[in-house]
Amino acid sequence: MTDDLTRIVEEDKPQKGVAVERLRAAWGRRKWLAVLVFAFPFAAAASVIFSLPTFYRSTAVVLVERQQVPEAFVQATVTSELETRLHTISQDILSRSRLEALITRFGLYPGLRKQDPTEEIVERMRKDIKLELKTTNTRGRPSATTAFALSYRGPDPLTVALVTNTLASFYIEENLKLRERQSTGTADFLTVQRGEARKRLDELEARVSEFRRRYLGELPQQMPANLATLEALHAQLRLNSDNQLRAGERRENLNAQLAEAASMPQLFGAQPGSAPGTQPIYETRAQRLGRLKLDLTTALANYTEAHPTVMRLRREIQALERATDEPAAKDAGSALPATPYTLRLKEALQSAEAEIKILKAEQQRLRTGIAAYQARVENSPRREQEFQEVSRDYDTTKQLYESLGKRQEAAQLAESMEQRQKGEQFRILEPAMPSQIPAAPNRLRLLVVSLVLSLGLAGGALVVAEMLDTSFHSANELRDFSIVPVLVSIPKIVTDADRQREQQRFRLVAGGAMLGLVLIAGASYFIGHGNEQLVQILAGGGS
């Protein structure tokens, strides 16, 4: 009894390496299950991995050459960013029509064309084409794209290189076409805009010309000339008044001399009893009074009341108004005798009368001119406001027309530069070459991943099998499970017949397992052989 208790106490103590012993025991019981669970998926994965088609990738490097003409001389009309332009070109090259033409030209994706629609094949080719920008990072300056790498992936290295070089040539051609199209479009747009501005400017010019023609002489820019002309006319009017006064004085003197000759004809060469002249030479007082009043009005227009001429005319008018209205010639009693002296006086008097008439006519012309120019000067502010309203749109349109002209010339210069291929363009720096290094699938990585997953699957199967097994494999397990003491342990008795049955069963299981492996490997090979989509999936849709 004491020995049993001692053994029980020793068995209850924690023993080192129990877990290892249990793992070893479990491995001994489930090793073939683990081997089969490991072998089947790993064989299938290995068969698929080595039966997948191999893909190669070729890359062409395209250099971005900047504008060859300095921008200080010619400004390019294509101002979009290079990255944006590359994106636009890519959208055009990767369009369905362009890719379908490439697929037909090079016979790409022969297997997919038999079973998949065209849309999926085009989408597959888009994924196989890769564009990578190469930029320069200079401290303190923004990064600039100097080149880009264009690559394509496919099963045949030679075809892959040809397709890559063709795609690179597409980028070069599309860049030239895009730049030329944009520069031509800009020049045409500016030409149309300038033509419309020219029509608008012609209409406004006609309106301004009509305004100037209608109000000629009243325009604001003619204001200084009108003022100068008005001043000159006033000066001429003053001179005319002076001349009229002098002519009037001369006429008065001649009348006085004629009156004197009429009163004393013997003193001026007249013979007594000579026949008198036939023409009257004296005016009445009323005529003289009217003439003096007219002279006074003329003098007041140019002088003040204190001027000697005005004062003299007033005195003469007052003297005549006080006298009776008798014919002036009554004093003479009769016409003058025709003597040389009186004839000269008459001629001089007629000349003075004619000069006075001419001066009066000129005075009237000057007054009319002064009134006209005075009206022009007074209307100038209103005309200036109206002219500003009319010419405001004209000036704006004229500036726009001149600006469009300069821009059109610059656009035509840029268009010529693009047509001569002196602008920014692409050049193949490194053409694509047939690659001998597989780009996909990465078989080594796939094998390692398959190995790890198969091992994990085998270990998991072993653990699950142990957890599902409710039998006791040793006396210790039974003691741990039950409080009833184990009295005796009987080992398994294996006979020769049992060994033979075990061997037969092992051979059957091994044969079945080998057959299963072969079938799984064959099926996996059938699945993986030529399966480009599976390669695409395993490669993650990228390289």
Disulfide bonds with the S-S distance in Angstrom:
none
